[in-house]
């Protein structure tokens, strides 16, 4: 899955560590999600969407 | 090099996960110490279990049970990516151990290699588990 998490995070002036703390996950998870190496669970994706106040499909897009 | 060190040292885990991991490590250390003490005691005692050995055995079982429970709690509360890495490492560890030991037991039956002992089983499981964790972390980050 592709995502624009890096842009959204930077627009909010957040570091990867800040975002990790907000979402209660490791910084490694944020790195992996941003690189598209790890797809978050539905609950984590919803948490991210709520945090940035965007619909999930605007943040995450299916690559197929 | 930094990525490799990050993979080994698990930098950046949330505090609760670090606390839970430390609890698991503490029980694993206790389990290992009690096993070591039992083994050393067993060298001198040839006839049955003494009271000290029995107490050590009870401590060993208790540490083992606490290790299992603390690891289960650690896994349940873990960050979801780290949980995936842990489960894949466990699967690798169990798979490699089963394949290696079934092969070794067949070779042992044909007297090609000497019979294997339990220490080798534990060592193989631990090494493949640790290898799986490092490879998983390097792959995902």
N, CA and C atoms of all chains as a GROMACS GRO file, in nm:
protein
  615
    1UNK      N    1   0.083  -0.121   0.000
    1UNK     CA    2   0.000   0.000   0.000
    1UNK      C    3   0.087   0.126   0.000
    2UNK      N    4   0.049   0.222  -0.084
    2UNK     CA    5   0.119   0.352  -0.082
    2UNK      C    6   0.054   0.439   0.024
    3UNK      N    7   0.129   0.537   0.072
    3UNK     CA    8   0.066   0.634   0.164
    3UNK      C    9   0.141   0.766   0.161
    4UNK      N   10   0.072   0.870   0.207
    4UNK     CA   11   0.138   1.002   0.211
    4UNK      C   12   0.161   1.047   0.355
    5UNK      N   13   0.198   0.951   0.436
    5UNK     CA   14   0.217   0.979   0.579
    5UNK      C   15   0.333   1.078   0.602
    6UNK      N   16   0.439   1.065   0.522
    6UNK     CA   17   0.556   1.155   0.539
    6UNK      C   18   0.512   1.300   0.521
    7UNK      N   19   0.436   1.326   0.413
    7UNK     CA   20   0.392   1.464   0.385
    7UNK      C   21   0.302   1.516   0.496
    8UNK      N   22   0.208   1.432   0.540
    8UNK     CA   23   0.116   1.475   0.645
    8UNK      C   24   0.191   1.504   0.776
    9UNK      N   25   0.284   1.416   0.807
    9UNK     CA   26   0.361   1.434   0.931
    9UNK      C   27   0.444   1.562   0.925
   10UNK      N   28   0.511   1.583   0.811
   10UNK     CA   29   0.595   1.703   0.797
   10UNK      C   30   0.510   1.829   0.799
   11UNK      N   31   0.392   1.822   0.738
   11UNK     CA   32   0.303   1.939   0.737
   11UNK      C   33   0.263   1.980   0.878
   12UNK      N   34   0.257   1.881   0.967
   12UNK     CA   35   0.221   1.909   1.108
   12UNK      C   36   0.345   1.943   1.191
   13UNK      N   37   0.462   1.940   1.128
   13UNK     CA   38   0.587   1.969   1.199
   13UNK      C   39   0.624   1.862   1.301
   14UNK      N   40   0.584   1.738   1.271
   14UNK     CA   41   0.611   1.628   1.366
   14UNK      C   42   0.732   1.547   1.321
   15UNK      N   43   0.805   1.496   1.418
   15UNK     CA   44   0.913   1.402   1.387
   15UNK      C   45   0.854   1.261   1.389
   16UNK      N   46   0.933   1.164   1.341
   16UNK     CA   47   0.885   1.024   1.345
   16UNK      C   48   0.863   0.980   1.490
   17UNK      N   49   0.950   1.028   1.578
   17UNK     CA   50   0.937   0.992   1.720
   17UNK      C   51   0.808   1.051   1.780
   18UNK      N   52   0.776   1.176   1.740
   18UNK     CA   53   0.652   1.240   1.789
   18UNK      C   54   0.530   1.158   1.745
   19UNK      N   55   0.530   1.124   1.617
   19UNK     CA   56   0.417   1.049   1.562
   19UNK      C   57   0.406   0.912   1.630
   20UNK      N   58   0.521   0.849   1.650
   20UNK     CA   59   0.521   0.717   1.716
   20UNK      C   60   0.462   0.728   1.856
   21UNK      N   61   0.498   0.835   1.927
   21UNK     CA   62   0.447   0.854   2.064
   21UNK      C   63   0.296   0.878   2.062
   22UNK      N   64   0.248   0.957   1.965
   22UNK     CA   65   0.104   0.985   1.953
   22UNK      C   66   0.025   0.857   1.926
   23UNK      N   67   0.084   0.770   1.843
   23UNK     CA   68   0.012   0.648   1.802
   23UNK      C   69   0.042   0.528   1.892
   24UNK      N   70   0.132   0.548   1.989
   24UNK     CA   71   0.175   0.442   2.081
   24UNK      C   72   0.231   0.322   2.008
   25UNK      N   73   0.315   0.351   1.908
   25UNK     CA   74   0.387   0.244   1.838
   25UNK      C   75   0.535   0.281   1.839
   26UNK      N   76   0.619   0.191   1.787
   26UNK     CA   77   0.763   0.221   1.785
   26UNK      C   78   0.796   0.314   1.668
   27UNK      N   79   0.910   0.382   1.679
   27UNK     CA   80   0.954   0.469   1.569
   27UNK      C   81   0.983   0.383   1.445
   28UNK      N   82   1.028   0.258   1.470
   28UNK     CA   83   1.056   0.166   1.359
   28UNK      C   84   0.928   0.138   1.279
   29UNK      N   85   0.815   0.130   1.351
   29UNK     CA   86   0.688   0.106   1.281
   29UNK      C   87   0.655   0.223   1.189
   30UNK      N   88   0.679   0.345   1.238
   30UNK     CA   89   0.651   0.464   1.157
   30UNK      C   90   0.741   0.463   1.032
   31UNK      N   91   0.869   0.430   1.053
   31UNK     CA   92   0.963   0.425   0.940
   31UNK      C   93   0.913   0.323   0.837
   32UNK      N   94   0.875   0.205   0.886
   32UNK     CA   95   0.830   0.097   0.796
   32UNK      C   96   0.701   0.135   0.723
   33UNK      N   97   0.609   0.201   0.793
   33UNK     CA   98   0.483   0.240   0.728
   33UNK      C   99   0.511   0.348   0.623
   34UNK      N  100   0.594   0.445   0.659
   34UNK     CA  101   0.625   0.553   0.564
   34UNK      C  102   0.693   0.500   0.438
   35UNK      N  103   0.778   0.400   0.456
   35UNK     CA  104   0.848   0.342   0.340
   35UNK      C  105   0.759   0.245   0.262
   36UNK      N  106   0.640   0.215   0.316
   36UNK     CA  107   0.549   0.121   0.250
   36UNK      C  108   0.590  -0.023   0.269
   37UNK      N  109   0.678  -0.048   0.368
   37UNK     CA  110   0.723  -0.187   0.391
   37UNK      C  111   0.630  -0.261   0.485
   38UNK      N  112   0.550  -0.187   0.561
   38UNK     CA  113   0.458  -0.250   0.655
   38UNK      C  114   0.320  -0.183   0.644
   39UNK      N  115   0.217  -0.266   0.622
   39UNK     CA  116   0.081  -0.212   0.616
   39UNK      C  117   0.020  -0.216   0.756
   40UNK      N  118  -0.025  -0.100   0.805
   40UNK     CA  119  -0.080  -0.099   0.941
   40UNK      C  120  -0.214  -0.172   0.947
   41UNK      N  121  -0.250  -0.215   1.067
   41UNK     CA  122  -0.381  -0.279   1.085
   41UNK      C  123  -0.490  -0.173   1.065
   42UNK      N  124  -0.613  -0.219   1.053
   42UNK     CA  125  -0.725  -0.126   1.034
   42UNK      C  126  -0.734  -0.028   1.150
   43UNK      N  127  -0.715  -0.079   1.272
   43UNK     CA  128  -0.729   0.010   1.388
   43UNK      C  129  -0.619   0.117   1.390
   44UNK      N  130  -0.498   0.078   1.350
   44UNK     CA  131  -0.389   0.178   1.347
   44UNK      C  132  -0.411   0.278   1.233
   45UNK      N  133  -0.459   0.228   1.119
   45UNK     CA  134  -0.488   0.318   1.006
   45UNK      C  135  -0.595   0.419   1.045
   46UNK      N  136  -0.697   0.373   1.117
   46UNK     CA  137  -0.804   0.464   1.161
   46UNK      C  138  -0.750   0.566   1.262
   47UNK      N  139  -0.660   0.521   1.348
   47UNK     CA  140  -0.598   0.610   1.446
   47UNK      C  141  -0.519   0.721   1.374
   48UNK      N  142  -0.447   0.681   1.269
   48UNK     CA  143  -0.368   0.777   1.190
   48UNK      C  144  -0.463   0.876   1.122
   49UNK      N  145  -0.571   0.822   1.066
   49UNK     CA  146  -0.669   0.908   0.997
   49UNK      C  147  -0.731   1.009   1.093
   50UNK      N  148  -0.762   0.963   1.213
   50UNK     CA  149  -0.822   1.053   1.314
   50UNK      C  150  -0.721   1.161   1.354
   51UNK      N  151  -0.595   1.118   1.370
   51UNK     CA  152  -0.492   1.213   1.414
   51UNK      C  153  -0.473   1.326   1.312
   52UNK      N  154  -0.475   1.291   1.183
   52UNK     CA  155  -0.454   1.393   1.080
   52UNK      C  156  -0.587   1.449   1.026
   53UNK      N  157  -0.696   1.401   1.082
   53UNK     CA  158  -0.830   1.446   1.044
   53UNK      C  159  -0.854   1.433   0.892
   54UNK      N  160  -0.820   1.319   0.840
   54UNK     CA  161  -0.841   1.288   0.698
   54UNK      C  162  -0.908   1.151   0.687
   55UNK      N  163  -0.979   1.127   0.574
   55UNK     CA  164  -1.032   0.991   0.555
   55UNK      C  165  -0.916   0.893   0.530
   56UNK      N  166  -0.935   0.770   0.572
   56UNK     CA  167  -0.828   0.668   0.559
   56UNK      C  168  -0.782   0.656   0.414
   57UNK      N  169  -0.881   0.654   0.320
   57UNK     CA  170  -0.845   0.632   0.178
   57UNK      C  171  -0.766   0.749   0.119
   58UNK      N  172  -0.767   0.861   0.188
   58UNK     CA  173  -0.687   0.974   0.140
   58UNK      C  174  -0.540   0.957   0.182
   59UNK      N  175  -0.520   0.884   0.291
   59UNK     CA  176  -0.384   0.862   0.341
   59UNK      C  177  -0.323   0.736   0.280
   60UNK      N  178  -0.403   0.630   0.274
   60UNK     CA  179  -0.354   0.502   0.221
   60UNK      C  180  -0.422   0.469   0.090
   61UNK      N  181  -0.341   0.434  -0.010
   61UNK     CA  182  -0.397   0.395  -0.140
   61UNK      C  183  -0.344   0.257  -0.180
   62UNK      N  184  -0.438   0.177  -0.233
   62UNK     CA  185  -0.401   0.044  -0.280
   62UNK      C  186  -0.316   0.058  -0.406
   63UNK      N  187  -0.206  -0.018  -0.414
   63UNK     CA  188  -0.115  -0.004  -0.529
   63UNK      C  189  -0.164  -0.080  -0.652
   64UNK      N  190  -0.255  -0.178  -0.632
   64UNK     CA  191  -0.298  -0.258  -0.748
   64UNK      C  192  -0.396  -0.181  -0.836
   65UNK      N  193   2.542  -0.019   0.928
   65UNK     CA  194   2.584  -0.062   1.063
   65UNK      C  195   2.484  -0.016   1.169
   66UNK      N  196   2.438   0.112   1.153
   66UNK     CA  197   2.340   0.166   1.247
   66UNK      C  198   2.210   0.087   1.244
   67UNK      N  199   2.169   0.048   1.122
   67UNK     CA  200   2.045  -0.029   1.106
   67UNK      C  201   2.058  -0.164   1.176
   68UNK      N  202   2.177  -0.221   1.165
   68UNK     CA  203   2.203  -0.352   1.226
   68UNK      C  204   2.198  -0.341   1.378
   69UNK      N  205   2.260  -0.234   1.430
   69UNK     CA  206   2.258  -0.212   1.575
   69UNK      C  207   2.116  -0.185   1.624
   70UNK      N  208   2.041  -0.107   1.545
   70UNK     CA  209   1.900  -0.079   1.580
   70UNK      C  210   1.821  -0.210   1.588
   71UNK      N  211   1.851  -0.300   1.491
   71UNK     CA  212   1.779  -0.428   1.486
   71UNK      C  213   1.809  -0.514   1.608
   72UNK      N  214   1.933  -0.505   1.658
   72UNK     CA  215   1.970  -0.587   1.774
   72UNK      C  216   1.920  -0.522   1.903
   73UNK      N  217   1.939  -0.391   1.913
   73UNK     CA  218   1.908  -0.324   2.040
   73UNK      C  219   1.762  -0.279   2.054
   74UNK      N  220   1.683  -0.294   1.946
   74UNK     CA  221   1.541  -0.255   1.946
   74UNK      C  222   1.525  -0.112   1.998
   75UNK      N  223   1.595  -0.019   1.935
   75UNK     CA  224   1.580   0.120   1.975
   75UNK      C  225   1.445   0.172   1.928
   76UNK      N  226   1.386   0.259   2.004
   76UNK     CA  227   1.263   0.326   1.961
   76UNK      C  228   1.135   0.252   1.998
   77UNK      N  229   1.147   0.144   2.076
   77UNK     CA  230   1.024   0.076   2.121
   77UNK      C  231   0.957   0.163   2.227
   78UNK      N  232   0.823   0.164   2.232
   78UNK     CA  233   0.756   0.238   2.340
   78UNK      C  234   0.798   0.186   2.477
   79UNK      N  235   0.790   0.273   2.577
   79UNK     CA  236   0.837   0.239   2.713
   79UNK      C  237   0.771   0.114   2.769
   80UNK      N  238   0.638   0.100   2.745
   80UNK     CA  239   0.567  -0.018   2.801
   80UNK      C  240   0.623  -0.147   2.742
   81UNK      N  241   0.659  -0.144   2.614
   81UNK     CA  242   0.714  -0.263   2.550
   81UNK      C  243   0.853  -0.295   2.606
   82UNK      N  244   0.930  -0.187   2.632
   82UNK     CA  245   1.064  -0.209   2.690
   82UNK      C  246   1.051  -0.272   2.829
   83UNK      N  247   0.955  -0.219   2.907
   83UNK     CA  248   0.934  -0.273   3.042
   83UNK      C  249   0.895  -0.420   3.036
   84UNK      N  250   0.801  -0.451   2.945
   84UNK     CA  251   0.757  -0.591   2.932
   84UNK      C  252   0.869  -0.681   2.883
   85UNK      N  253   0.952  -0.629   2.791
   85UNK     CA  254   1.065  -0.707   2.739
   85UNK      C  255   1.165  -0.733   2.851
   86UNK      N  256   1.188  -0.633   2.935
   86UNK     CA  257   1.281  -0.652   3.048
   86UNK      C  258   1.230  -0.758   3.145
   87UNK      N  259   1.097  -0.757   3.164
   87UNK     CA  260   1.037  -0.859   3.253
   87UNK      C  261   1.062  -1.000   3.195
   88UNK      N  262   1.041  -1.014   3.065
   88UNK     CA  263   1.065  -1.144   2.999
   88UNK      C  264   1.211  -1.184   3.016
   89UNK      N  265   1.302  -1.088   2.993
   89UNK     CA  266   1.446  -1.118   3.004
   89UNK      C  267   1.484  -1.159   3.145
   90UNK      N  268   1.422  -1.095   3.242
   90UNK     CA  269   1.451  -1.127   3.382
   90UNK      C  270   1.409  -1.271   3.416
   91UNK      N  271   1.288  -1.309   3.372
   91UNK     CA  272   1.241  -1.447   3.397
   91UNK      C  273   1.326  -1.547   3.320
   92UNK      N  274   1.368  -1.510   3.198
   92UNK     CA  275   1.453  -1.600   3.117
   92UNK      C  276   1.587  -1.620   3.187
   93UNK      N  277   1.639  -1.512   3.245
   93UNK     CA  278   1.766  -1.520   3.317
   93UNK      C  279   1.752  -1.611   3.439
   94UNK      N  280   1.642  -1.594   3.513
   94UNK     CA  281   1.616  -1.678   3.630
   94UNK      C  282   1.601  -1.824   3.591
   95UNK      N  283   1.529  -1.848   3.481
   95UNK     CA  284   1.508  -1.984   3.431
   95UNK      C  285   1.642  -2.049   3.395
   96UNK      N  286   1.727  -1.968   3.328
   96UNK     CA  287   1.858  -2.019   3.284
   96UNK      C  288   1.948  -2.047   3.405
   97UNK      N  289   1.947  -1.956   3.504
   97UNK     CA  290   2.029  -1.975   3.624
   97UNK      C  291   1.988  -2.100   3.701
   98UNK      N  292   1.854  -2.118   3.715
   98UNK     CA  293   1.807  -2.236   3.789
   98UNK      C  294   1.842  -2.364   3.715
   99UNK      N  295   1.840  -2.359   3.582
   99UNK     CA  296   1.878  -2.475   3.501
   99UNK      C  297   2.027  -2.506   3.520
  100UNK      N  298   2.106  -2.400   3.520
  100UNK     CA  299   2.250  -2.416   3.538
  100UNK      C  300   2.280  -2.475   3.676
  101UNK      N  301   2.212  -2.421   3.779
  101UNK     CA  302   2.232  -2.470   3.916
  101UNK      C  303   2.193  -2.617   3.926
  102UNK      N  304   2.079  -2.652   3.863
  102UNK     CA  305   2.032  -2.791   3.865
  102UNK      C  306   2.133  -2.883   3.796
  103UNK      N  307   2.186  -2.838   3.684
  103UNK     CA  308   2.283  -2.920   3.609
  103UNK      C  309   2.409  -2.942   3.691
  104UNK      N  310   2.458  -2.833   3.755
  104UNK     CA  311   2.580  -2.845   3.836
  104UNK      C  312   2.558  -2.936   3.955
  105UNK      N  313   2.440  -2.924   4.016
  105UNK     CA  314   2.406  -3.008   4.132
  105UNK      C  315   2.395  -3.154   4.090
  106UNK      N  316   2.340  -3.174   3.970
  106UNK     CA  317   2.318  -3.310   3.919
  106UNK      C  318   2.447  -3.386   3.895
  107UNK      N  319   2.557  -3.311   3.875
  107UNK     CA  320   2.686  -3.377   3.851
  107UNK      C  321   2.731  -3.454   3.976
  108UNK      N  322   2.707  -3.392   4.094
  108UNK     CA  323   2.750  -3.455   4.220
  108UNK      C  324   2.652  -3.559   4.271
  109UNK      N  325   2.525  -3.547   4.234
  109UNK     CA  326   2.423  -3.637   4.288
  109UNK      C  327   2.385  -3.743   4.187
  110UNK      N  328   2.408  -3.865   4.223
  110UNK     CA  329   2.380  -3.974   4.129
  110UNK      C  330   2.252  -4.051   4.165
  111UNK      N  331   2.211  -4.041   4.293
  111UNK     CA  332   2.093  -4.120   4.334
  111UNK      C  333   1.974  -4.031   4.367
  112UNK      N  334   1.883  -4.020   4.273
  112UNK     CA  335   1.759  -3.947   4.296
  112UNK      C  336   1.779  -3.799   4.319
  113UNK      N  337   1.668  -3.734   4.360
  113UNK     CA  338   1.670  -3.589   4.381
  113UNK      C  339   1.682  -3.558   4.530
  114UNK      N  340   1.780  -3.474   4.565
  114UNK     CA  341   1.789  -3.430   4.705
  114UNK      C  342   1.685  -3.320   4.727
  115UNK      N  343   1.672  -3.276   4.852
  115UNK     CA  344   1.575  -3.172   4.884
  115UNK      C  345   1.610  -3.040   4.815
  116UNK      N  346   1.740  -3.014   4.810
  116UNK     CA  347   1.788  -2.890   4.743
  116UNK      C  348   1.756  -2.897   4.594
  117UNK      N  349   1.783  -3.013   4.535
  117UNK     CA  350   1.757  -3.029   4.392
  117UNK      C  351   1.608  -3.017   4.362
  118UNK      N  352   1.527  -3.073   4.453
  118UNK     CA  353   1.381  -3.066   4.437
  118UNK      C  354   1.334  -2.920   4.442
  119UNK      N  355   1.390  -2.844   4.537
  119UNK     CA  356   1.354  -2.702   4.551
  119UNK      C  357   1.398  -2.625   4.426
  120UNK      N  358   1.517  -2.658   4.378
  120UNK     CA  359   1.567  -2.592   4.256
  120UNK      C  360   1.480  -2.625   4.134
  121UNK      N  361   1.437  -2.751   4.130
  121UNK     CA  362   1.351  -2.794   4.020
  121UNK      C  363   1.218  -2.718   4.023
  122UNK      N  364   1.164  -2.704   4.145
  122UNK     CA  365   1.038  -2.629   4.160
  122UNK      C  366   1.058  -2.484   4.116
  123UNK      N  367   1.172  -2.425   4.153
  123UNK     CA  368   1.205  -2.287   4.115
  123UNK      C  369   1.220  -2.276   3.964
  124UNK      N  370   1.282  -2.378   3.905
  124UNK     CA  371   1.303  -2.381   3.760
  124UNK      C  372   1.168  -2.384   3.686
  125UNK      N  373   1.077  -2.469   3.734
  125UNK     CA  374   0.944  -2.479   3.672
  125UNK      C  375   0.869  -2.346   3.690
  126UNK      N  376   0.878  -2.289   3.809
  126UNK     CA  377   0.810  -2.162   3.838
  126UNK      C  378   0.863  -2.051   3.746
  127UNK      N  379   0.995  -2.044   3.732
  127UNK     CA  380   1.056  -1.943   3.644
  127UNK      C  381   1.010  -1.966   3.499
  128UNK      N  382   1.003  -2.092   3.458
  128UNK     CA  383   0.960  -2.125   3.323
  128UNK      C  384   0.817  -2.081   3.297
  129UNK      N  385   0.728  -2.108   3.395
  129UNK     CA  386   0.588  -2.069   3.380
  129UNK      C  387   0.575  -1.917   3.375
  130UNK      N  388   0.648  -1.849   3.463
  130UNK     CA  389   0.644  -1.702   3.464
  130UNK      C  390   0.700  -1.645   3.334
  131UNK      N  391   0.801  -1.713   3.280
  131UNK     CA  392   0.859  -1.672   3.151
  131UNK      C  393   0.754  -1.681   3.040
  132UNK      N  394   0.681  -1.792   3.038
  132UNK     CA  395   0.577  -1.812   2.935
  132UNK      C  396   0.470  -1.704   2.948
  133UNK      N  397   0.423  -1.682   3.072
  133UNK     CA  398   0.315  -1.584   3.093
  133UNK      C  399   0.361  -1.442   3.060
  134UNK      N  400   0.485  -1.408   3.100
  134UNK     CA  401   0.533  -1.272   3.074
  134UNK      C  402   0.557  -1.252   2.923
  135UNK      N  403   0.599  -1.359   2.855
  135UNK     CA  404   0.619  -1.347   2.710
  135UNK      C  405   0.485  -1.331   2.638
  136UNK      N  406   0.384  -1.404   2.687
  136UNK     CA  407   0.250  -1.392   2.627
  136UNK      C  408   0.196  -1.250   2.645
  137UNK      N  409   0.217  -1.195   2.764
  137UNK     CA  410   0.173  -1.058   2.792
  137UNK      C  411   0.250  -0.958   2.704
  138UNK      N  412   0.381  -0.981   2.692
  138UNK     CA  413   0.467  -0.897   2.609
  138UNK      C  414   0.416  -0.896   2.465
  139UNK      N  415   0.385  -1.017   2.413
  139UNK     CA  416   0.336  -1.028   2.275
  139UNK      C  417   0.202  -0.959   2.256
  140UNK      N  418   0.112  -0.978   2.353
  140UNK     CA  419  -0.024  -0.923   2.344
  140UNK      C  420  -0.023  -0.771   2.341
  141UNK      N  421   0.066  -0.710   2.422
  141UNK     CA  422   0.067  -0.564   2.433
  141UNK      C  423   0.167  -0.498   2.338
  142UNK      N  424   0.234  -0.580   2.258
  142UNK     CA  425   0.342  -0.528   2.175
  142UNK      C  426   0.290  -0.444   2.058
  143UNK      N  427   0.372  -0.352   2.017
  143UNK     CA  428   0.352  -0.274   1.895
  143UNK      C  429   0.328  -0.373   1.780
  144UNK      N  430   0.231  -0.344   1.693
  144UNK     CA  431   0.187  -0.447   1.598
  144UNK      C  432   0.294  -0.495   1.498
  145UNK      N  433   0.384  -0.405   1.458
  145UNK     CA  434   0.489  -0.449   1.365
  145UNK      C  435   0.590  -0.540   1.436
  146UNK      N  436   0.622  -0.502   1.558
  146UNK     CA  437   0.717  -0.583   1.636
  146UNK      C  438   0.654  -0.720   1.666
  147UNK      N  439   0.520  -0.722   1.688
  147UNK     CA  440   0.452  -0.850   1.713
  147UNK      C  441   0.464  -0.941   1.590
  148UNK      N  442   0.446  -0.881   1.473
  148UNK     CA  443   0.458  -0.958   1.347
  148UNK      C  444   0.601  -1.015   1.336
  149UNK      N  445   0.701  -0.932   1.368
  149UNK     CA  446   0.840  -0.978   1.362
  149UNK      C  447   0.862  -1.093   1.460
  150UNK      N  448   0.809  -1.077   1.582
  150UNK     CA  449   0.825  -1.180   1.686
  150UNK      C  450   0.759  -1.312   1.641
  151UNK      N  451   0.638  -1.303   1.588
  151UNK     CA  452   0.566  -1.425   1.548
  151UNK      C  453   0.636  -1.494   1.431
  152UNK      N  454   0.689  -1.416   1.338
  152UNK     CA  455   0.761  -1.476   1.225
  152UNK      C  456   0.890  -1.542   1.273
  153UNK      N  457   0.957  -1.478   1.370
  153UNK     CA  458   1.080  -1.536   1.425
  153UNK      C  459   1.049  -1.666   1.499
  154UNK      N  460   0.936  -1.668   1.573
  154UNK     CA  461   0.896  -1.789   1.644
  154UNK      C  462   0.865  -1.902   1.546
  155UNK      N  463   0.794  -1.867   1.437
  155UNK     CA  464   0.760  -1.967   1.335
  155UNK      C  465   0.887  -2.025   1.273
  156UNK      N  466   0.981  -1.937   1.243
  156UNK     CA  467   1.109  -1.982   1.185
  156UNK      C  468   1.182  -2.075   1.282
  157UNK      N  469   1.185  -2.033   1.408
  157UNK     CA  470   1.255  -2.110   1.511
  157UNK      C  471   1.195  -2.250   1.527
  158UNK      N  472   1.063  -2.257   1.536
  158UNK     CA  473   0.995  -2.387   1.552
  158UNK      C  474   1.016  -2.473   1.427
  159UNK      N  475   1.001  -2.411   1.310
  159UNK     CA  476   1.016  -2.485   1.184
  159UNK      C  477   1.155  -2.542   1.168
  160UNK      N  478   1.256  -2.459   1.188
  160UNK     CA  479   1.395  -2.503   1.171
  160UNK      C  480   1.426  -2.614   1.271
  161UNK      N  481   1.380  -2.597   1.396
  161UNK     CA  482   1.408  -2.697   1.499
  161UNK      C  483   1.345  -2.832   1.465
  162UNK      N  484   1.220  -2.829   1.420
  162UNK     CA  485   1.152  -2.956   1.386
  162UNK      C  486   1.224  -3.026   1.270
  163UNK      N  487   1.254  -2.948   1.166
  163UNK     CA  488   1.320  -3.008   1.047
  163UNK      C  489   1.459  -3.061   1.085
  164UNK      N  490   1.537  -2.978   1.158
  164UNK     CA  491   1.673  -3.018   1.194
  164UNK      C  492   1.672  -3.142   1.283
  165UNK      N  493   1.580  -3.146   1.380
  165UNK     CA  494   1.580  -3.259   1.473
  165UNK      C  495   1.521  -3.386   1.414
  166UNK      N  496   1.425  -3.372   1.325
  166UNK     CA  497   1.374  -3.495   1.263
  166UNK      C  498   1.484  -3.554   1.174
  167UNK      N  499   1.555  -3.466   1.102
  167UNK     CA  500   1.666  -3.514   1.018
  167UNK      C  501   1.775  -3.578   1.105
  168UNK      N  502   1.810  -3.506   1.214
  168UNK     CA  503   1.917  -3.556   1.302
  168UNK      C  504   1.878  -3.688   1.368
  169UNK      N  505   1.749  -3.703   1.403
  169UNK     CA  506   1.709  -3.827   1.470
  169UNK      C  507   1.716  -3.945   1.373
  170UNK      N  508   1.683  -3.920   1.246
  170UNK     CA  509   1.694  -4.027   1.145
  170UNK      C  510   1.841  -4.064   1.125
  171UNK      N  511   1.926  -3.959   1.115
  171UNK     CA  512   2.070  -3.985   1.099
  171UNK      C  513   2.126  -4.057   1.222
  172UNK      N  514   2.071  -4.024   1.340
  172UNK     CA  515   2.113  -4.090   1.463
  172UNK      C  516   2.077  -4.236   1.465
  173UNK      N  517   1.955  -4.268   1.412
  173UNK     CA  518   1.911  -4.407   1.407
  173UNK      C  519   2.002  -4.492   1.319
  174UNK      N  520   2.055  -4.430   1.214
  174UNK     CA  521   2.147  -4.502   1.124
  174UNK      C  522   2.292  -4.494   1.171
  175UNK      N  523   2.310  -4.439   1.292
  175UNK     CA  524   2.444  -4.425   1.354
  175UNK      C  525   2.541  -4.341   1.270
  176UNK      N  526   2.486  -4.248   1.196
  176UNK     CA  527   2.572  -4.160   1.116
  176UNK      C  528   2.623  -4.045   1.205
  177UNK      N  529   2.535  -3.997   1.294
  177UNK     CA  530   2.578  -3.894   1.391
  177UNK      C  531   2.542  -3.943   1.532
  178UNK      N  532   2.610  -3.891   1.636
  178UNK     CA  533   2.576  -3.933   1.773
  178UNK      C  534   2.439  -3.878   1.814
  179UNK      N  535   2.372  -3.942   1.913
  179UNK     CA  536   2.241  -3.893   1.956
  179UNK      C  537   2.249  -3.749   2.005
  180UNK      N  538   2.145  -3.671   1.974
  180UNK     CA  539   2.146  -3.530   2.012
  180UNK      C  540   2.096  -3.512   2.154
  181UNK      N  541   2.144  -3.405   2.221
  181UNK     CA  542   2.090  -3.379   2.355
  181UNK      C  543   2.000  -3.256   2.355
  182UNK      N  544   1.928  -3.239   2.466
  182UNK     CA  545   1.829  -3.131   2.476
  182UNK      C  546   1.893  -2.993   2.468
  183UNK      N  547   2.016  -2.980   2.517
  183UNK     CA  548   2.082  -2.849   2.516
  183UNK      C  549   2.096  -2.798   2.372
  184UNK      N  550   2.123  -2.891   2.279
  184UNK     CA  551   2.137  -2.851   2.138
  184UNK      C  552   2.003  -2.801   2.084
  185UNK      N  553   1.895  -2.863   2.128
  185UNK     CA  554   1.760  -2.823   2.085
  185UNK      C  555   1.730  -2.680   2.131
  186UNK      N  556   1.758  -2.654   2.259
  186UNK     CA  557   1.733  -2.520   2.316
  186UNK      C  558   1.821  -2.416   2.246
  187UNK      N  559   1.948  -2.452   2.223
  187UNK     CA  560   2.042  -2.358   2.159
  187UNK      C  561   1.998  -2.327   2.016
  188UNK      N  562   1.958  -2.432   1.943
  188UNK     CA  563   1.914  -2.411   1.803
  188UNK      C  564   1.791  -2.322   1.799
  189UNK      N  565   1.696  -2.349   1.889
  189UNK     CA  566   1.573  -2.267   1.893
  189UNK      C  567   1.607  -2.122   1.923
  190UNK      N  568   1.692  -2.102   2.023
  190UNK     CA  569   1.726  -1.965   2.064
  190UNK      C  570   1.800  -1.891   1.952
  191UNK      N  571   1.893  -1.960   1.887
  191UNK     CA  572   1.971  -1.894   1.782
  191UNK      C  573   1.886  -1.860   1.660
  192UNK      N  574   1.799  -1.952   1.619
  192UNK     CA  575   1.714  -1.922   1.502
  192UNK      C  576   1.613  -1.813   1.536
  193UNK      N  577   1.565  -1.813   1.660
  193UNK     CA  578   1.471  -1.709   1.705
  193UNK      C  579   1.539  -1.572   1.699
  194UNK      N  580   1.662  -1.562   1.753
  194UNK     CA  581   1.734  -1.434   1.752
  194UNK      C  582   1.767  -1.391   1.609
  195UNK      N  583   1.809  -1.488   1.528
  195UNK     CA  584   1.839  -1.458   1.386
  195UNK      C  585   1.714  -1.407   1.315
  196UNK      N  586   1.601  -1.473   1.342
  196UNK     CA  587   1.474  -1.433   1.281
  196UNK      C  588   1.433  -1.292   1.320
  197UNK      N  589   1.457  -1.256   1.446
  197UNK     CA  590   1.423  -1.121   1.493
  197UNK      C  591   1.507  -1.016   1.419
  198UNK      N  592   1.637  -1.042   1.409
  198UNK     CA  593   1.727  -0.945   1.344
  198UNK      C  594   1.693  -0.930   1.196
  199UNK      N  595   1.673  -1.044   1.128
  199UNK     CA  596   1.640  -1.040   0.985
  199UNK      C  597   1.505  -0.969   0.964
  200UNK      N  598   1.407  -1.000   1.048
  200UNK     CA  599   1.275  -0.936   1.038
  200UNK      C  600   1.282  -0.786   1.055
  201UNK      N  601   1.359  -0.742   1.153
  201UNK     CA  602   1.373  -0.597   1.177
  201UNK      C  603   1.447  -0.528   1.063
  202UNK      N  604   1.551  -0.594   1.011
  202UNK     CA  605   1.625  -0.535   0.900
  202UNK      C  606   1.537  -0.527   0.774
  203UNK      N  607   1.453  -0.629   0.755
  203UNK     CA  608   1.366  -0.634   0.637
  203UNK      C  609   1.260  -0.524   0.641
  204UNK      N  610   1.208  -0.496   0.760
  204UNK     CA  611   1.094  -0.403   0.768
  204UNK      C  612   1.132  -0.257   0.794
  205UNK      N  613   1.256  -0.233   0.834
  205UNK     CA  614   1.290  -0.093   0.863
  205UNK      C  615   1.400  -0.038   0.773
   0.00000   0.00000   0.00000
